[in-house]
Structures are given as C-alpha cells and as structure tokens.
Amino acid sequence: MDIITSPETMQQRALAERSEGRRISFVPTMGYLHAGHISLLEEGRKRGDLLVLSIFVNPTQFGQGEDFEDYPRDLQRDAELADEAGVDIIFAPVASAMYPKGYATYVYVENITEGLCGASRPGHFRGVTTVVSKLFNIVQPHVALFGNKDFQQLAVIRRMVLDLNMPIEVVGMPIFREEDGLAMSSRNVYLSAEQRKQALALSQALTTARNLAAVGDLDCAEIISTISEDIAKQPDARIDYIKICHQLTLHEQSAVDQDSVLLLAVYIGKTRLIDNGFLLVPA
C-alpha cells in the first residue's frame, strides 16, 4: 500500500493507472476510520482494480466555532485499517497543498443545499462540493462510494456529478450501526459514557417514526412532535432539526409516503450527530 501526499503525484499515478485500463474505486473520508468506512472500502475493492482512500480533514467545510481543530486524526491507525481492507493507495494531502496561497475557486450547488444541514451550517456544502470535485479531479475515479448517513451530502454530490457531467458512478452505502443502534461516526469518540447512552435517542426516534407510519399515523407534523418530545427528555440533547422530506428533492412533506425519509441532527452536549431512515407506508 502506498501513501501519497502530493496532489500532483496522485493525479499522475491515477492517470497512468487509467491509461493501463485499470478501474479506480475511490472512498473519500476525513479519516479516523470505523466499521462504516471499512464497509465502503470492502465494496470499493469489489468494484475496481485499484482502491484509493483519501484522508483529508477539509477546512473549508467547517464553520466558525466548529470542531476542525479537535476533529480526531490518527493516520498511522487509519493506515493499518486501510491496509487490512485491501486499500492500494492512501491519498493524504495537507491543507496547503489542496488550498495553496491565492486559492479562489469554489463549487456551489444551489437549492438542495439550502435546508437541513445547509441551513444550520452556512458554507458547509460549498466546502464539501469544492473538495469532492478537487478529489475527483486528482484521483480520477470511475466509481466513488459514500455512506448514506450523510444523506444530504450524498444527494448534493449526486447533483453535482450530474450537473457537471462528471463521468463517475456515485454509490451510496447503508448506514453502519453499533449493536445498540447508534449510527457509527468518527465524532462518537467525543461522547462521554452518559452522553453515549443519550445518543441512542436518535435511532430510537427512527424506530418510533417507523412504527407510527406502519399503523397509519402518516401526519408528518405529529410524528415530528412525538419524537421531538422523546429526544428532548435527554438532559444533554439539543435538537438542530428533525424533518421528513422527499428522498430525492429533500422538500419537506406533510404526509408520509413511500418516498419519505426522516432526517435528524441533534447535539448531545457539544457533539453534533446526524441520522436518517426511510419511513415506509404499509401496502
């Protein structure tokens, strides 16, 4: 396994591999890998001849007062896990290589970025789409894999790839959860033992919402009210948003249907957690 830090070196390697007819699979991450990331790598291994993992904590997607400086980093640990997962190349640039002095070009996707995380984290998705487009240009992948936990991010990236005619297959992979239901996240390490228990309120909210829909309670406002009250019982919880949206447009819905997805962002203490799940109407 090779570790490449130079964007130019990575791009030259990728172009050379493509010229030899090799299919490149790509998993972009901010590192501190967990089992969810490993599932992406395992699928990427199946879908390509060369598996590239990027590890880059992207400063442009963090807002003022967010956890850029504190975001967990451990390249040696990540490299060991990546090697076990069959990664061929880790691309791990530094910020000054990705955003050199005088950098002035950004990618912005309209409309779909304005609600949900886009509303509470201004500028976040501009940072995401900019770095992902840069990574796509550098790594030159045929297929890129992302987790469904970042549901809005995946929708935004798919929109960008479609609108900018990028010849890349974007694959969304299922959310990986701990045995007790908590969605895996690198930020889970911030939680104290007590907060870790409180964080289960997110996955429990999904279960409650699905159970309500399953018995015919389809009013979105009522479902949101019920699960909001449940989450608010946790002493360290602060709700950022709870929305039920159409899975493609992310427009808010008034009644649950087969295209409905519940999206949650909740602070447990200082840690912002997100989760989501589809709400299926019984036939």
Backbone as CSV, one residue per row, in Angstrom:
resi,resn,N_x,N_y,N_z,CA_x,CA_y,CA_z,C_x,C_y,C_z
1,MET,0.842,-1.195,0.000,0.000,0.000,0.000,0.878,1.245,0.000
2,ASP,0.542,2.200,-0.855,1.287,3.447,-0.945,0.522,4.572,-0.253
3,ILE,1.262,5.485,0.352,0.687,6.703,0.908,1.248,7.881,0.118
4,ILE,0.347,8.626,-0.520,0.734,9.750,-1.373,0.191,11.031,-0.746
5,THR,1.029,12.036,-0.633,0.597,13.304,-0.050,0.498,14.431,-1.072
6,SER,1.126,14.277,-2.218,1.135,15.323,-3.236,-0.032,15.157,-4.202
7,PRO,-0.866,16.189,-4.387,-1.941,16.090,-5.378,-1.419,15.799,-6.779
8,GLU,-0.305,16.412,-7.153,0.244,16.192,-8.492,0.684,14.739,-8.670
9,THR,1.345,14.182,-7.661,1.792,12.791,-7.740,0.600,11.845,-7.806
10,MET,-0.414,12.126,-7.004,-1.604,11.283,-7.013,-2.290,11.324,-8.374
11,GLN,-2.426,12.501,-8.933,-3.088,12.629,-10.226,-2.308,11.914,-11.326
12,GLN,-0.996,12.058,-11.331,-0.172,11.378,-12.327,-0.298,9.867,-12.206
13,ARG,-0.320,9.380,-10.960,-0.472,7.937,-10.746,-1.830,7.472,-11.242
14,ALA,-2.875,8.237,-10.939,-4.225,7.857,-11.351,-4.348,7.829,-12.874
15,LEU,-3.802,8.845,-13.530,-3.871,8.887,-14.998,-3.105,7.726,-15.610
16,ALA,-1.981,7.371,-15.021,-1.206,6.241,-15.527,-1.978,4.934,-15.364
17,GLU,-2.629,4.770,-14.206,-3.416,3.552,-13.971,-4.582,3.465,-14.948
18,ARG,-5.238,4.579,-15.190,-6.349,4.586,-16.143,-5.869,4.274,-17.551
19,SER,-4.710,4.781,-17.919,-4.190,4.538,-19.276,-3.886,3.067,-19.501
20,GLU,-3.669,2.347,-18.406,-3.423,0.905,-18.498,-4.706,0.098,-18.368
21,GLY,-5.837,0.795,-18.360,-7.128,0.119,-18.359,-7.623,-0.322,-16.996
22,ARG,-7.024,0.203,-15.940,-7.445,-0.184,-14.598,-8.596,0.706,-14.124
23,ARG,-9.555,0.071,-13.485,-10.729,0.766,-12.967,-10.439,1.211,-11.539
24,ILE,-10.641,2.501,-11.269,-10.308,3.077,-9.964,-11.568,3.237,-9.122
25,SER,-11.542,2.624,-7.938,-12.577,2.835,-6.925,-12.040,3.806,-5.888
26,PHE,-12.918,4.674,-5.397,-12.466,5.754,-4.522,-13.408,5.919,-3.336
27,VAL,-12.824,6.003,-2.135,-13.587,6.277,-0.914,-12.990,7.519,-0.266
28,PRO,-13.663,8.684,-0.374,-13.165,9.895,0.281,-13.619,9.958,1.738
29,THR,-12.694,10.245,2.645,-13.033,10.329,4.070,-12.234,11.460,4.721
30,MET,-12.606,11.771,5.960,-11.800,12.659,6.782,-11.004,11.865,7.812
31,GLY,-10.954,10.546,7.613,-10.126,9.725,8.470,-10.801,9.313,9.764
32,TYR,-9.980,8.821,10.696,-10.416,8.193,11.937,-11.468,7.128,11.598
33,LEU,-11.005,6.133,10.859,-11.880,5.144,10.239,-12.612,4.288,11.271
34,HIS,-13.845,3.925,10.924,-14.633,2.993,11.714,-15.226,1.947,10.782
35,ALA,-16.049,1.052,11.320,-16.561,-0.071,10.535,-17.387,0.382,9.339
36,GLY,-18.046,1.534,9.458,-18.787,2.048,8.306,-17.863,2.366,7.147
37,HIS,-16.727,3.012,7.440,-15.750,3.282,6.392,-15.217,1.976,5.789
38,ILE,-14.957,1.005,6.650,-14.418,-0.269,6.166,-15.403,-0.946,5.205
39,SER,-16.704,-0.803,5.478,-17.700,-1.388,4.571,-17.633,-0.735,3.191
40,LEU,-17.354,0.568,3.151,-17.187,1.247,1.867,-15.957,0.729,1.142
41,LEU,-14.884,0.544,1.878,-13.645,0.051,1.274,-13.817,-1.371,0.748
42,GLU,-14.513,-2.195,1.498,-14.737,-3.576,1.057,-15.553,-3.610,-0.229
43,GLU,-16.569,-2.742,-0.317,-17.359,-2.673,-1.546,-16.524,-2.088,-2.673
44,GLY,-15.719,-1.075,-2.369,-14.854,-0.494,-3.382,-13.865,-1.490,-3.937
45,ARG,-13.381,-2.375,-3.072,-12.454,-3.417,-3.510,-13.101,-4.301,-4.574
46,LYS,-14.401,-4.541,-4.451,-15.130,-5.385,-5.399,-15.382,-4.672,-6.728
47,ARG,-15.453,-3.348,-6.675,-15.902,-2.595,-7.846,-14.770,-2.041,-8.709
48,GLY,-13.545,-2.247,-8.310,-12.446,-1.683,-9.092,-11.186,-2.518,-9.006
49,ASP,-10.217,-2.157,-9.830,-8.913,-2.816,-9.830,-7.937,-2.122,-8.892
50,LEU,-8.132,-0.827,-8.693,-7.279,-0.031,-7.812,-8.173,0.686,-6.808
51,LEU,-7.913,0.485,-5.525,-8.733,1.085,-4.472,-7.965,2.227,-3.819
52,VAL,-8.538,3.435,-3.916,-7.916,4.626,-3.341,-8.785,5.143,-2.204
53,LEU,-8.147,5.431,-1.084,-8.788,6.043,0.076,-8.157,7.408,0.281
54,SER,-8.983,8.444,0.395,-8.428,9.746,0.765,-8.724,10.020,2.226
55,ILE,-7.747,10.611,2.903,-7.891,11.039,4.288,-7.500,12.511,4.328
56,PHE,-8.499,13.354,4.500,-8.254,14.788,4.484,-9.338,15.483,5.285
57,VAL,-8.952,16.106,6.386,-9.895,16.894,7.176,-9.971,18.263,6.500
58,ASN,-11.076,18.463,5.800,-11.206,19.593,4.884,-11.619,20.874,5.621
59,PRO,-10.735,21.862,5.700,-11.057,23.051,6.497,-12.211,23.877,5.945
60,THR,-12.474,23.809,4.636,-13.483,24.693,4.054,-14.913,24.252,4.347
61,GLN,-15.100,23.063,4.904,-16.466,22.648,5.230,-16.783,22.807,6.709
62,PHE,-15.862,23.366,7.469,-16.091,23.638,8.883,-16.385,25.122,9.058
63,GLY,-17.416,25.413,9.830,-17.747,26.800,10.120,-17.022,27.303,11.351
64,GLN,-17.168,28.586,11.599,-16.557,29.196,12.775,-17.131,28.563,14.042
65,GLY,-16.249,28.162,14.943,-16.685,27.551,16.192,-16.935,26.063,16.095
66,GLU,-16.789,25.460,14.908,-16.955,24.017,14.773,-15.648,23.314,15.145
67,ASP,-15.632,21.987,14.978,-14.579,21.185,15.600,-13.423,20.829,14.672
68,PHE,-13.046,21.754,13.773,-11.952,21.442,12.845,-10.661,21.081,13.590
69,GLU,-10.280,21.896,14.551,-9.020,21.653,15.257,-9.077,20.371,16.092
70,ASP,-10.250,20.059,16.620,-10.391,18.910,17.511,-10.776,17.623,16.789
71,TYR,-11.075,17.701,15.494,-11.533,16.512,14.776,-10.490,15.406,14.921
72,PRO,-10.912,14.179,15.274,-9.922,13.118,15.548,-9.083,12.758,14.325
73,ARG,-7.778,12.647,14.544,-6.828,12.334,13.483,-5.846,11.283,13.995
74,ASP,-5.612,10.249,13.201,-4.616,9.226,13.537,-4.278,8.473,12.257
75,LEU,-3.354,9.026,11.483,-3.031,8.449,10.176,-2.434,7.056,10.300
76,GLN,-1.596,6.835,11.309,-0.992,5.512,11.462,-2.059,4.447,11.704
77,ARG,-2.989,4.749,12.605,-4.101,3.825,12.868,-4.916,3.589,11.610
78,ASP,-5.242,4.670,10.905,-6.040,4.546,9.692,-5.319,3.730,8.625
79,ALA,-4.011,3.922,8.513,-3.239,3.195,7.506,-3.260,1.693,7.781
80,GLU,-3.178,1.318,9.053,-3.237,-0.106,9.398,-4.592,-0.706,9.021
81,LEU,-5.664,0.013,9.325,-7.003,-0.468,8.973,-7.192,-0.521,7.463
82,ALA,-6.680,0.487,6.767,-6.812,0.535,5.312,-6.066,-0.613,4.657
83,ASP,-4.885,-0.905,5.155,-4.094,-1.999,4.599,-4.830,-3.327,4.758
84,GLU,-5.430,-3.525,5.918,-6.204,-4.747,6.165,-7.403,-4.848,5.233
85,ALA,-7.956,-3.689,4.847,-9.141,-3.675,3.978,-8.785,-3.780,2.495
86,GLY,-7.510,-3.838,2.174,-7.109,-4.009,0.783,-6.933,-2.730,0.002
87,VAL,-6.731,-1.610,0.686,-6.506,-0.336,0.004,-5.154,-0.370,-0.706
88,ASP,-5.122,0.141,-1.921,-3.878,0.213,-2.684,-3.130,1.519,-2.445
89,ILE,-3.905,2.623,-2.337,-3.294,3.939,-2.163,-4.094,4.736,-1.150
90,ILE,-3.396,5.343,-0.194,-3.995,6.376,0.642,-3.501,7.717,0.119
91,PHE,-4.448,8.591,-0.202,-4.111,9.962,-0.579,-4.376,10.836,0.634
92,ALA,-3.307,11.381,1.218,-3.426,12.138,2.463,-2.690,13.466,2.332
93,PRO,-3.301,14.418,1.621,-2.644,15.708,1.429,-2.763,16.597,2.663
94,VAL,-1.954,17.637,2.718,-2.106,18.668,3.740,-2.939,19.799,3.144
95,ALA,-3.505,20.629,4.011,-4.411,21.680,3.549,-3.725,22.649,2.594
96,SER,-2.454,22.962,2.840,-1.750,23.924,1.987,-1.541,23.395,0.577
97,ALA,-1.571,22.081,0.407,-1.445,21.504,-0.933,-2.778,21.539,-1.678
98,MET,-3.866,21.414,-0.930,-5.191,21.439,-1.551,-5.684,22.865,-1.773
99,TYR,-5.293,23.762,-0.887,-5.715,25.164,-0.990,-4.476,26.068,-0.878
100,PRO,-3.671,26.122,-1.925,-2.454,26.939,-1.871,-2.778,28.431,-1.801
101,LYS,-1.785,29.217,-1.476,-1.949,30.658,-1.368,-2.558,31.221,-2.652
102,GLY,-3.570,32.059,-2.505,-4.250,32.633,-3.654,-5.415,31.806,-4.165
103,TYR,-5.711,30.675,-3.507,-6.816,29.825,-3.957,-8.117,30.622,-3.982
104,ALA,-8.881,30.513,-5.093,-10.055,31.382,-5.241,-11.236,30.723,-5.952
105,THR,-11.231,29.405,-6.115,-12.267,28.737,-6.900,-13.066,27.771,-6.033
106,TYR,-14.397,27.919,-6.079,-15.270,27.074,-5.273,-16.422,26.551,-6.137
107,VAL,-16.973,25.421,-5.716,-18.112,24.810,-6.400,-19.322,24.919,-5.479
108,TYR,-20.438,25.403,-6.014,-21.631,25.594,-5.196,-22.840,24.997,-5.899
109,VAL,-23.542,24.101,-5.215,-24.784,23.507,-5.709,-25.943,24.239,-5.052
110,GLU,-26.863,24.755,-5.852,-27.967,25.546,-5.329,-29.134,24.668,-4.867
111,ASN,-30.072,25.303,-4.181,-31.362,24.739,-3.787,-31.246,23.570,-2.806
112,ILE,-30.724,22.452,-3.237,-30.706,21.258,-2.393,-29.798,21.424,-1.182
113,THR,-28.938,22.426,-1.220,-28.013,22.674,-0.116,-28.570,23.658,0.919
114,GLU,-29.731,24.220,0.675,-30.176,25.359,1.481,-30.857,24.980,2.793
115,GLY,-31.472,23.801,2.866,-32.145,23.388,4.087,-31.305,22.423,4.891
116,LEU,-31.917,21.861,5.947,-31.287,20.826,6.758,-29.915,21.282,7.251
117,CYS,-28.863,20.508,6.972,-27.527,20.894,7.435,-27.053,22.186,6.782
118,GLY,-27.524,22.457,5.582,-27.136,23.693,4.912,-27.648,24.929,5.624
119,ALA,-28.808,24.813,6.264,-29.368,25.957,6.981,-28.619,26.237,8.273
120,SER,-28.205,25.188,8.964,-27.551,25.368,10.261,-26.035,25.466,10.154
121,ARG,-25.491,25.134,8.994,-24.035,25.195,8.803,-23.734,25.970,7.516
122,PRO,-23.895,27.284,7.531,-23.687,28.079,6.314,-22.284,27.852,5.733
123,GLY,-22.247,27.633,4.417,-20.976,27.431,3.744,-20.467,26.004,3.765
124,HIS,-21.112,25.153,4.565,-20.635,23.773,4.701,-20.597,23.046,3.365
125,PHE,-21.705,23.107,2.629,-21.758,22.324,1.402,-20.902,22.916,0.289
126,ARG,-20.662,24.210,0.325,-19.709,24.778,-0.628,-18.336,24.153,-0.401
127,GLY,-17.978,23.961,0.857,-16.719,23.303,1.162,-16.704,21.852,0.738
128,VAL,-17.823,21.155,0.951,-17.916,19.745,0.573,-17.798,19.572,-0.935
129,THR,-18.609,20.311,-1.691,-18.601,20.130,-3.140,-17.275,20.576,-3.755
130,THR,-16.659,21.591,-3.175,-15.360,22.024,-3.686,-14.309,20.952,-3.474
131,VAL,-14.220,20.418,-2.261,-13.177,19.431,-2.006,-13.437,18.128,-2.755
132,VAL,-14.708,17.729,-2.850,-15.006,16.480,-3.563,-14.695,16.628,-5.053
133,SER,-15.016,17.773,-5.635,-14.688,17.970,-7.042,-13.176,17.967,-7.249
134,LYS,-12.430,18.564,-6.316,-10.968,18.534,-6.397,-10.447,17.100,-6.275
135,LEU,-10.986,16.367,-5.319,-10.562,14.981,-5.142,-10.883,14.139,-6.371
136,PHE,-12.050,14.365,-6.963,-12.390,13.634,-8.188,-11.393,13.954,-9.307
137,ASN,-11.007,15.208,-9.432,-10.044,15.588,-10.473,-8.666,14.999,-10.208
138,ILE,-8.310,14.873,-8.948,-6.984,14.360,-8.593,-6.925,12.837,-8.694
139,VAL,-7.925,12.157,-8.139,-7.919,10.697,-8.064,-8.434,10.043,-9.347
140,GLN,-9.243,10.774,-10.128,-9.741,10.270,-11.411,-10.498,8.937,-11.272
141,PRO,-11.428,8.834,-10.327,-12.092,7.546,-10.110,-13.153,7.242,-11.162
142,HIS,-13.392,5.961,-11.345,-14.543,5.509,-12.130,-15.785,5.411,-11.242
143,VAL,-15.566,5.043,-9.972,-16.663,4.891,-9.028,-16.223,5.457,-7.683
144,ALA,-17.138,6.172,-7.013,-16.864,6.736,-5.693,-17.959,6.292,-4.737
145,LEU,-17.568,5.904,-3.539,-18.508,5.350,-2.563,-18.623,6.261,-1.352
146,PHE,-19.880,6.493,-0.935,-20.194,7.346,0.202,-21.207,6.637,1.092
147,GLY,-21.223,6.990,2.375,-22.200,6.418,3.286,-23.515,7.176,3.246
148,ASN,-24.609,6.466,3.431,-25.935,7.082,3.440,-26.209,7.892,4.704
149,LYS,-25.355,7.773,5.731,-25.606,8.544,6.947,-25.614,10.037,6.646
150,ASP,-24.705,10.475,5.790,-24.688,11.874,5.352,-25.616,12.001,4.138
151,PHE,-26.923,11.885,4.404,-27.911,11.742,3.333,-27.933,12.970,2.429
152,GLN,-27.959,14.147,3.020,-27.998,15.369,2.209,-26.707,15.529,1.424
153,GLN,-25.585,15.232,2.049,-24.307,15.322,1.348,-24.291,14.429,0.112
154,LEU,-24.784,13.203,0.243,-24.822,12.281,-0.887,-25.707,12.829,-2.000
155,ALA,-26.867,13.391,-1.631,-27.758,13.980,-2.632,-27.094,15.151,-3.344
156,VAL,-26.361,15.969,-2.600,-25.672,17.123,-3.183,-24.578,16.670,-4.138
157,ILE,-23.818,15.672,-3.753,-22.739,15.182,-4.611,-23.308,14.564,-5.886
158,ARG,-24.387,13.829,-5.771,-25.016,13.262,-6.973,-25.502,14.372,-7.914
159,ARG,-26.055,15.437,-7.335,-26.497,16.569,-8.151,-25.310,17.215,-8.856
160,MET,-24.208,17.400,-8.149,-23.016,17.996,-8.736,-22.471,17.139,-9.874
161,VAL,-22.386,15.846,-9.644,-21.861,14.937,-10.667,-22.741,14.965,-11.908
162,LEU,-24.058,14.994,-11.711,-24.993,15.048,-12.838,-24.868,16.370,-13.583
163,ASP,-24.894,17.466,-12.837,-24.916,18.785,-13.469,-23.605,19.113,-14.172
164,LEU,-22.486,18.649,-13.652,-21.178,18.972,-14.230,-20.656,17.869,-15.142
165,ASN,-21.532,16.904,-15.475,-21.173,15.850,-16.435,-19.894,15.115,-16.046
166,MET,-19.763,14.829,-14.763,-18.595,14.081,-14.305,-18.801,12.596,-14.591
167,PRO,-17.877,11.937,-15.266,-18.047,10.523,-15.636,-17.720,9.585,-14.487
168,ILE,-18.472,9.721,-13.394,-18.197,8.976,-12.168,-19.491,8.352,-11.670
169,GLU,-19.444,7.084,-11.319,-20.577,6.418,-10.681,-20.512,6.689,-9.181
170,VAL,-21.577,7.279,-8.636,-21.641,7.578,-7.206,-22.513,6.522,-6.539
171,VAL,-21.949,5.828,-5.570,-22.639,4.730,-4.897,-22.878,5.103,-3.438
172,GLY,-24.130,5.016,-2.998,-24.465,5.221,-1.592,-24.571,3.886,-0.887
173,MET,-23.935,3.782,0.273,-23.902,2.524,1.026,-24.689,2.658,2.330
174,PRO,-25.262,1.549,2.819,-26.103,1.586,4.016,-25.364,2.119,5.242
175,ILE,-26.139,2.697,6.157,-25.596,3.182,7.426,-25.121,1.992,8.256
176,PHE,-23.929,2.088,8.799,-23.424,1.082,9.727,-23.728,1.536,11.149
177,ARG,-24.223,0.631,11.954,-24.633,0.973,13.316,-23.927,0.089,14.342
178,GLU,-23.779,0.661,15.545,-23.336,-0.137,16.671,-24.435,-1.143,17.015
179,GLU,-24.121,-2.128,17.841,-25.097,-3.154,18.187,-26.356,-2.561,18.820
180,ASP,-26.197,-1.439,19.532,-27.362,-0.830,20.181,-28.106,0.147,19.284
181,GLY,-27.664,0.303,18.024,-28.394,1.121,17.066,-27.775,2.455,16.740
182,LEU,-26.795,2.927,17.519,-26.185,4.222,17.248,-25.439,4.194,15.920
183,ALA,-25.737,5.178,15.060,-25.036,5.266,13.777,-23.557,5.533,14.019
184,MET,-22.696,4.777,13.339,-21.256,4.957,13.521,-20.820,6.295,12.943
185,SER,-19.966,6.982,13.702,-19.446,8.278,13.310,-18.108,8.483,13.987
186,SER,-17.184,9.141,13.286,-15.907,9.473,13.907,-16.106,10.382,15.109
187,ARG,-17.172,11.175,15.105,-17.431,12.102,16.205,-17.975,11.407,17.453
188,ASN,-18.337,10.136,17.368,-18.838,9.444,18.555,-17.797,9.405,19.674
189,VAL,-16.516,9.544,19.319,-15.470,9.497,20.348,-15.560,10.700,21.286
190,TYR,-16.254,11.751,20.865,-16.409,12.922,21.725,-17.352,12.662,22.899
191,LEU,-18.223,11.664,22.795,-19.293,11.453,23.767,-18.768,10.814,25.042
192,SER,-19.233,11.333,26.174,-18.964,10.662,27.448,-19.826,9.399,27.510
193,ALA,-19.578,8.559,28.503,-20.353,7.329,28.641,-21.844,7.636,28.792
194,GLU,-22.175,8.663,29.565,-23.577,9.035,29.759,-24.160,9.621,28.484
195,GLN,-23.410,10.456,27.803,-23.889,11.031,26.545,-24.057,9.964,25.479
196,ARG,-23.190,8.960,25.518,-23.301,7.843,24.559,-24.661,7.158,24.706
197,LYS,-25.144,7.002,25.946,-26.460,6.414,26.163,-27.561,7.340,25.641
198,GLN,-27.395,8.634,25.903,-28.400,9.594,25.450,-28.485,9.657,23.925
199,ALA,-27.362,9.421,23.251,-27.317,9.497,21.788,-28.199,8.447,21.124
200,LEU,-28.547,7.411,21.861,-29.435,6.387,21.306,-30.815,6.948,20.995
201,ALA,-31.119,8.128,21.508,-32.416,8.748,21.237,-32.627,8.956,19.743
202,LEU,-31.541,9.126,18.976,-31.701,9.347,17.534,-32.214,8.096,16.840
203,SER,-31.556,6.968,17.056,-32.005,5.743,16.401,-33.354,5.291,16.946
204,GLN,-33.605,5.551,18.232,-34.915,5.222,18.805,-36.015,6.074,18.182
205,ALA,-35.682,7.318,17.815,-36.653,8.179,17.140,-37.029,7.605,15.778
206,LEU,-36.058,7.055,15.084,-36.341,6.422,13.789,-37.306,5.255,13.962
207,THR,-37.055,4.447,14.983,-37.936,3.307,15.247,-39.351,3.767,15.570
208,THR,-39.464,4.793,16.405,-40.785,5.323,16.758,-41.513,5.831,15.521
209,ALA,-40.819,6.588,14.684,-41.439,7.143,13.484,-41.901,6.041,12.538
210,ARG,-41.087,5.026,12.381,-41.474,3.909,11.503,-42.679,3.170,12.058
211,ASN,-42.707,2.981,13.370,-43.848,2.298,13.986,-45.131,3.100,13.819
212,LEU,-45.042,4.414,13.954,-46.218,5.256,13.760,-46.722,5.174,12.321
213,ALA,-45.794,5.252,11.370,-46.188,5.162,9.954,-46.789,3.803,9.643
214,ALA,-46.240,2.763,10.266,-46.700,1.400,9.984,-48.139,1.168,10.412
215,VAL,-48.615,1.909,11.423,-50.003,1.735,11.876,-50.916,2.799,11.291
216,GLY,-50.394,3.557,10.326,-51.234,4.509,9.602,-51.201,5.931,10.101
217,ASP,-50.332,6.245,11.064,-50.184,7.629,11.515,-49.192,8.319,10.582
218,LEU,-49.713,9.004,9.569,-48.884,9.499,8.484,-48.670,11.008,8.506
219,ASP,-49.243,11.697,9.485,-49.083,13.146,9.561,-47.667,13.483,10.019
220,CYS,-46.915,14.152,9.163,-45.502,14.416,9.457,-45.330,15.287,10.689
221,ALA,-46.169,16.310,10.836,-46.052,17.203,11.989,-46.269,16.448,13.295
222,GLU,-47.214,15.520,13.307,-47.482,14.759,14.519,-46.330,13.816,14.842
223,ILE,-45.791,13.175,13.815,-44.649,12.277,14.033,-43.466,13.063,14.592
224,ILE,-43.185,14.211,13.982,-42.051,15.029,14.424,-42.260,15.512,15.854
225,SER,-43.482,15.884,16.190,-43.775,16.337,17.541,-43.521,15.233,18.568
226,THR,-43.941,14.028,18.229,-43.777,12.894,19.150,-42.306,12.597,19.397
227,ILE,-41.531,12.500,18.337,-40.134,12.128,18.535,-39.313,13.297,19.088
228,SER,-39.745,14.522,18.806,-39.061,15.674,19.403,-39.206,15.657,20.922
229,GLU,-40.403,15.340,21.391,-40.634,15.261,22.831,-39.771,14.174,23.456
230,ASP,-39.624,13.041,22.763,-38.802,11.946,23.287,-37.334,12.352,23.376
231,ILE,-36.832,12.976,22.326,-35.420,13.382,22.322,-35.161,14.447,23.380
232,ALA,-36.107,15.366,23.536,-35.947,16.460,24.496,-35.864,15.973,25.936
233,LYS,-36.254,14.747,26.192,-36.159,14.188,27.544,-34.715,13.904,27.935
234,GLN,-33.825,13.828,26.952,-32.415,13.591,27.250,-31.782,14.895,27.748
235,PRO,-31.164,14.879,28.905,-30.707,16.139,29.512,-29.666,16.902,28.704
236,ASP,-28.864,16.205,27.911,-27.808,16.881,27.144,-28.184,17.090,25.680
237,ALA,-29.437,16.814,25.324,-29.850,16.889,23.919,-30.340,18.284,23.548
238,ARG,-29.944,18.708,22.375,-30.458,19.951,21.785,-30.708,19.695,20.306
239,ILE,-31.951,19.812,19.890,-32.327,19.477,18.513,-31.909,20.587,17.563
240,ASP,-31.176,20.234,16.530,-30.864,21.159,15.439,-32.034,21.142,14.467
241,TYR,-32.350,19.973,13.926,-33.551,19.850,13.095,-34.054,18.415,13.105
242,ILE,-35.348,18.276,12.895,-35.997,16.999,12.613,-36.954,17.265,11.470
243,LYS,-36.735,16.613,10.333,-37.542,16.862,9.143,-37.918,15.534,8.484
244,ILE,-39.067,15.533,7.861,-39.453,14.419,6.995,-39.537,14.977,5.582
245,CYS,-38.715,14.438,4.703,-38.543,15.010,3.364,-38.680,13.945,2.289
246,HIS,-38.892,14.412,1.058,-38.852,13.533,-0.100,-37.402,13.144,-0.335
247,GLN,-37.170,11.858,-0.564,-35.802,11.356,-0.619,-34.981,11.922,-1.783
248,LEU,-35.627,12.391,-2.845,-34.892,12.901,-3.999,-34.746,14.416,-3.968
249,THR,-35.821,15.114,-3.684,-35.782,16.579,-3.721,-35.375,17.192,-2.389
250,LEU,-35.555,16.432,-1.296,-35.357,16.901,0.079,-36.348,17.993,0.468
251,HIS,-37.448,18.115,-0.288,-38.512,19.033,0.099,-39.279,18.431,1.277
252,GLU,-39.657,19.287,2.225,-40.402,18.812,3.381,-41.777,18.310,2.954
253,GLN,-42.264,17.279,3.637,-43.557,16.681,3.327,-44.533,16.896,4.477
254,SER,-45.800,16.875,4.123,-46.836,16.994,5.150,-47.379,15.634,5.560
255,ALA,-47.265,14.653,4.663,-47.741,13.301,4.951,-46.723,12.280,4.454
256,VAL,-46.533,11.235,5.226,-45.561,10.194,4.882,-46.050,9.403,3.673
257,ASP,-45.120,9.149,2.736,-45.403,8.248,1.621,-44.170,7.381,1.373
258,GLN,-44.183,6.652,0.270,-43.099,5.699,0.014,-41.753,6.374,-0.241
259,ASP,-41.756,7.673,-0.488,-40.507,8.387,-0.750,-40.012,9.177,0.457
260,SER,-40.633,8.972,1.612,-40.302,9.785,2.781,-39.045,9.293,3.489
261,VAL,-38.222,10.245,3.895,-37.051,9.949,4.706,-37.048,10.904,5.900
262,LEU,-36.822,10.341,7.070,-36.697,11.134,8.286,-35.234,11.498,8.473
263,LEU,-34.963,12.793,8.658,-33.596,13.284,8.818,-33.484,14.033,10.139
264,LEU,-32.465,13.696,10.920,-32.288,14.292,12.229,-30.867,14.814,12.404
265,ALA,-30.750,15.951,13.065,-29.465,16.456,13.545,-29.685,16.915,14.974
266,VAL,-28.939,16.329,15.892,-29.137,16.592,17.315,-27.778,16.747,17.986
267,TYR,-27.647,17.786,18.794,-26.459,17.931,19.632,-26.669,17.137,20.910
268,ILE,-25.700,16.314,21.242,-25.639,15.684,22.556,-24.432,16.304,23.251
269,GLY,-24.702,17.217,24.160,-23.624,18.046,24.673,-23.124,18.939,23.547
270,LYS,-21.818,18.914,23.293,-21.234,19.710,22.220,-21.105,18.931,20.915
271,THR,-21.501,17.665,20.922,-21.307,16.800,19.758,-22.550,16.774,18.880
272,ARG,-22.372,17.158,17.638,-23.489,17.175,16.696,-23.552,15.843,15.962
273,LEU,-24.669,15.144,16.103,-24.871,13.839,15.487,-26.001,13.922,14.472
274,ILE,-25.867,13.160,13.397,-26.925,13.077,12.395,-27.315,11.624,12.188
275,ASP,-28.536,11.436,11.721,-29.031,10.094,11.421,-30.194,10.252,10.459
276,ASN,-30.590,9.166,9.827,-31.725,9.215,8.913,-32.237,7.819,8.655
277,GLY,-33.433,7.746,8.115,-34.010,6.459,7.729,-35.291,6.660,6.961
278,PHE,-35.603,5.709,6.104,-36.820,5.766,5.309,-38.020,5.363,6.158
279,LEU,-39.163,5.986,5.864,-40.411,5.664,6.534,-41.339,5.043,5.498
280,LEU,-41.553,3.765,5.624,-42.307,3.050,4.604,-43.770,2.940,4.982
281,VAL,-44.645,3.271,4.046,-46.082,3.159,4.245,-46.502,1.737,3.962
282,PRO,-47.315,1.088,4.839,-47.760,-0.282,4.567,-48.603,-0.353,3.312
283,ALA,-48.459,-1.457,2.578,-49.193,-1.627,1.314,-50.686,-1.792,1.608
